[in-house]
C-alpha cells in the first residue's frame, strides 16, 4: 500500500465515522424531543411528566455538547496527524533528549500533557455547567482539580513503567514482541483488579462498611443463597461528586468487594437494593465477567498483532503525516498513531459488542428474578432511570450503537413477564 492510498482511506473513515455519529446523535435528539411530552405508559404511574421532561432536556443537552465534541475531536485528530502536530512534537522531543528511551517516553508524556490540556476546559464545562444545570453536580472546583492531580500522579506511577515495558519489548523482543506485550498486558489487568479496590480507589473515595443492619442481613442471606463470597460490603461517598447513583463489584478472587453509592442507598428500599445486587451477582455467577475479559483478550491480541505489522510499514507513518525517523526509534509514534486512528476503523462494529452486552443484561435480570423479587428490581430500575435522568425513549438505532443495556421499556417488560 502507498502512503497516499492510506491517507485517502484514513480520511474516508474519518468522514464516514463523523457523519454516522452526527446522524445518530441527531436521530436521538429528534426521537427524544418527539416523545418528551408523554411519559411511556409502562412508566406513567411511577415517573412524573416533569421528571420525564427533565430527562429529555438533560439528554438533548448532552447530545448537543457531544456533537460539538465530535468536531473538536476530529479537528484535534487532524492536527496531530495530517497537519503535522505529532511529527512536530516528536521533532522537539528528539532535539531535547536525543535518540534514547527517554525520547520515546518523552513523546508519550508530551502527547498526554497536550491532550490533557485540550480536554480540561471541556471536562470542566461538562461537570460545572451541564451537570450543575440539571442538579447532578456535587463536586467543588477544588475537588475537581484534586482528582486531576491524583489521576495524573497515578498515571505517572502506573503508566510510565507500563509504557517503558511496552517500548522496551517493541525495541528489543524481535518480530514477536507483541505476543510478549499481550501476555504482560493481561497480567497487568488481572493485577489491577486485585490492587484497585484496596490501593487505588480509596485515593479518590471514602469506603465505609455497610451499617444498615436490615440491608446487611438481606444481602448476607442473598450471598448465601447464591453461593457468593466477597471481601466486604461497603458504601462509597459518591455524593461528594454527583447525585447519580449506582452499585458495583470490584476486585478479583478473594479481593472482590461489593460497593454501593451512598446516593443509591438513600433512594432505594432494602428489597430494591437486594434485587439490584442480585442482578450484579448474576453477572459473576453466569461468568459474564470472565467471558468479557476473554473476549477483550482475543480482541487485544488481534490489535497488537496488527500494530506489530503496522509499525514496520513506512506507509503507515507517512500516510498519517509523520516521517519515520532513520536514527531514533519510531515505537512511541507508532503506538500513538495506532491509538488515535483505531476508533475510526472500529466504530461500525459497535453494535456487535452491544448485542453481547445486552444478552448478558437479560441473563443477569433472569438470575435476579430467581433469587430476589423481579418486581422490586423493576421498581429499582425505574427509580434509577428517574434519578439519573436516563431517557426512557431512546432512538432504537442510536441505542444499538451506544447502549450496553437494553432500552428501559423492553427490559422492564421482560422482567415482569410481559414479553
N, C-alpha and C positions, 0 to 999 in steps of 0.2 A: 504494500500500500504506500502511496505517496503522501507526503505531509499535506499537500493541497487537498487531496481527497479526504483525509481525516478531518481537516478544518471544516470542509463542507458538511461532513457527517455530524461533527460537533455542533455546528450552527443549526443544522436541521433539527437535531434532537432538542437543542435549547429552545428554539421557536415552538416546536411541537409540544414540548412539556409545558412551557409557559402558557401557550394557548389553551391546552387542555385544562390546566389548573385554573386559569381565569374563567373558562367556560363553566367548569364545575362549581366554582365559587359563586358565579352569577346565578346559576341554577338554584343553588342553595338559598341565596338571598331572596330570589323570586318565590321559591316554594314556601319559605318561612313567612314572607310577607302575605302571601295569598291565604295562609291559614292562621294569621295572628289574632283574628277577631272571634275565633271559635275554638274552644277547648275540645279536643277529640272526645267523643262520647265515652270512651273507655276510661278517661281521667276526669270527667266533668264533676264527679262527686267529691274528688279529693283535691283538685287543683283549681284555684280561682282564675277568673279571666285576667285579673290584674297580674297574677304570677305568670300566667302563660304569655301575656304581652311583654312582661319584663324579660322573660327568656328569649322571646323573639327579638327584642331590641338589643339585648346583650349579644346574641349570636350574630345578628346583622352587623353590629359594630365590630365584632372580632373578624368577621369575614372581610369587611371593607379594609380594616387595618392589614389583614392578611394579604389582600390584593396589592396594597401599597408595598408590602414587604417582598412580594414576589418580584416586583420590578427592581426594588433595591438589590435583592439578592442576585438577580440576573445581571445587573449593572456591575456589581462587585465581582461576580464571576468573570465577566468580560474584561474588567480592569486587571484582574490577576493573571488572566491567560492571554488572549489575543492582543490586548492593549500593551502588555509587557510588564505588568506590575510585579509578578513573581520573578521574572527574569532580572528586573532592576534590583529587587530585594536580594536575590542571590548574589548579584554582582557586588553590592555594597558589603554584604557579609564576607564574601571572599576577600575583598580588599582589606577588611579589618582583621580577619582571623587566618587567612591563608587556607590552603587545601589540607584540612585535617578533620578529625571527628568533631572538633569544636565548630568548624564551618558547617557541617551537616546539622548539628544540634542547633546552631545559631539560626539557620534558616527556619527551622520549626518554631523556635522561640519567637523570632521576629514576626513570622506569619501569625502566630497565636496572639501576639500583642496587637498587631494591626487589626485583625479580625475582631478581637475583644473590644477595641476602642470603637470600631464601626457599630458593633451590636449594642454597646452600652446605652446610648440615648434611646434606642428603640425598646430595649428591655425596660428602661426606666419609665418610658411613656406607657407601655403596656400595663405595668404594675400600678403606677401612681395617677394615671388618667383613666384608662379603661376599667381596670378592676375597682378603682376608687369610685368611679361614677356609678357603678352598679352595686356598691356596698360590699364588695368581696375583699377589699384590701385592708388588712390589719397591720401591715408592715410599715415601719418608720424608715425614712431615708437612711438613718444611722444603721439600722439592721440590714437594709439592702446592701450598703457598701461593706458592712462587716461580713456578710455572706460572700460577697465578691472577693474579699481578701482571703477568706478561708478557702474558697474554691480554688483561688489562684495558688495558694500555699499547697493544697492537696495535689494540684496539677504538677507542681514542681517536685514534690516528694515522691509521687507515684508515676507521673507521666514521663519525667525526664529519664529515670532508669529504664522504663519500658521502651522509650524511643531509642535510647542508647543500645539496648539489646537488639532491637529490630534492625537498626542501622549497621550494627556490627555483624549480624548474620547476613544481611544483604551484601556487605562488602567482603566477607571472608568465608562464607559457608558454601560457595560454589553455586552451581545452577539449581540445586535443590534447597536453597536457603529458605524458600517459602514453606517447605514442609516443616522444617525446624521452627520457623516463626509461628506456624499454625499450632504446633504442639505447645509451645510456650504460651501462646495467647489463650488457649483453652485452660491450661494450668492456672494462669493468672486469673481468669474469670472465676474459676472454682475457688481460688484462694480469696478473692474479693467477696464472694458470697459468704465465706466464713468470717472474714475480718470486718466487713462493713457494719454489721449490727452493733458490735461492741466497741469498735475503734473509730469509725468514721462518722456514722450517723449521730452519735452523741455530741459531736463538734457543732452540729447545726440545730439540734433539738434536744429538749429535755424529755427523758423517758422515765415514767414512774410506774410502779406496779399497779395493776388494776385494783381499786379499792372497793368498788361496788360489790358487796357480798352476794346479793341475789344474782347479779350478772355473772360474777365469777363462778358461782355454783352451776348456773346453766351451762356456761362454757366448758367447765371441767367435765360435766356429765356428757356433753356433746363430744368432747375429745375421747372419752371412754367408749362411747357408742361407736365411734368411727375408727377406733384403734390408733389414734394420732397422739404423738407426744411433741411437746415443744419445750423450749428453754425459758418460758415465762410469758405472761400476759401483761402487756404494757399499754399505757396511754401516752400519746405524744402531743406535745403542746403546739399542734398545728395552727391553733387560733391566733398565735402571735404573728403569723404571716398572712393568713387567709381564712375566710369563713367557709370555704369549701370543706367538705367532709369526705373521709374515706377510711378504709381499713385494709391492711395488707399483711402478707407474710414476708419475712426477710430472713436471710441466712440459709444454711445448708446443713443437712445431717443433724447432729446434736445441737448445732448453733441456731436452729430455727426459733424465731420469735414471732408471736402474734402481736400486732400493733394496731391500736385504734386511735384515730384522730380524736382529740377531746371534743371537737365540734360534732362528730358523729355520735359519740356517747351522749351528748347533751340533747340531741334531736330525736334519736330513735329510742323506742321502748326496749326493754330487755329481750322479749321474744323476737323483735325485729333484728336486733344486733346478733342474736344467736343464729337467725336464719341467714343473715349476710355472711357470718363466719362459716356456716355450713357450706355455703357456695364456694368460699375460698378453700375450704378443706377439700372440696370436690376436685379442685384443680390438682392438688397434691395427690389425693388418693387415686385419681384416674391417670396419674403420671403425665399430666399436661405440661408440667414444668420441665420434666426430663425430655419429653417429645420436642418442646420448643427449643431447648438447649441443643438437642441433637440436630434439629433442622438448621439452626443457626450455625452449628459446627460444620455441616455439609456445605452450606452457602458460603461461609467464610473460607473454607478450603478451596472452593472454586474461584472465589475472588482473588485470593492470594496467588493461586496458580496463574490467573490472568495477569496480575501485577508482575509476577516473575517473568512472564513473557514480554509485557509492555515495556518494562524498564530497560530492556536491551534493544528496543526499536527506536531508531532515530526519528522516524516519522511521528511517533507518539509525542515527543517533546516539541519538535518543530511545528507540528500541526496545532499545538496549543500555545504557541507564541514564545517558546523557550528554546534557546540554542544549547544543546548539551555540552557541558564543559569537557575539554580534552585533557585537562590537568587535574581538576578536582573531581570528586565523586558526584554522581547525579542522583543518589539514592533518596535524599530528603526531598528533592524536587519531584522525583517520580511518585513518592508517597503522597505529596500534596496535590499534584495533578490528578492522580487517581481518585483521591478522596473528594476533590472538587467536582469532578465530572461524573462519577459513578451514579449519583442520584438522577441525572438526566436520562441515563440509559436503562434505569430500573423502574422508573415511575409507573410505567404502564403494566407492570407486574403486580402492583399493589393489591388489586382485588383478590389475587390468588392467596396472598397471606391473610387477607381479611376473611376469606371463606373458612380457612382452617381455624382462625381465632374464634369466629362466631360459632362454629361447631363445638368448640371446647366450652364456650359460654353456655350453650344449651345443655351440654352434658353436665356441667357443674350445677346448673339450675335443677336438673333432674335429680342429681345426687342430693342437693339441699332439700328437695321435696321429700326424699325418702327418710332423711334424718332430722328434719325440722318441719315447720309449718309453711307450706307453699304460700298460703295467704299472707303470712307475716313477711315473707321475702318479697312478695309483690307490693305490699304496702310500704316496705322499707325502700324498695326501688323507686316507687312513686315519690316518696318524700325526698329521696336523694336527687331525683331529677329536678324537683322543685327547688330544693335548697341550692343546688349547683347551677340553676338556670339553664339546664340542658334542654335543647329543643325537643319537643315531642313530635314534631312534624318535619323530619329531615327529608331532603330530596333523595329518593332511592339511589340514584346513580352516584351522587356525591357521597352518600353513606357507604356505598360499595367500595369506594376508593379509600376513604379516610377512617371509617369507624370500625374498630376492632370488636365492638359489641353490637348485637342485633338492635334494630330500632325498638324503641320502648313498647309500642303497641304490640308488635309481634312477640316480643319476649314475655310481656305480661299475659297475653292470651295463651301462650303455650304453657306458662307456669300454672295458670288456672284451668287448664284442660279445655280451652275453647277453640283449639285449632286441631 
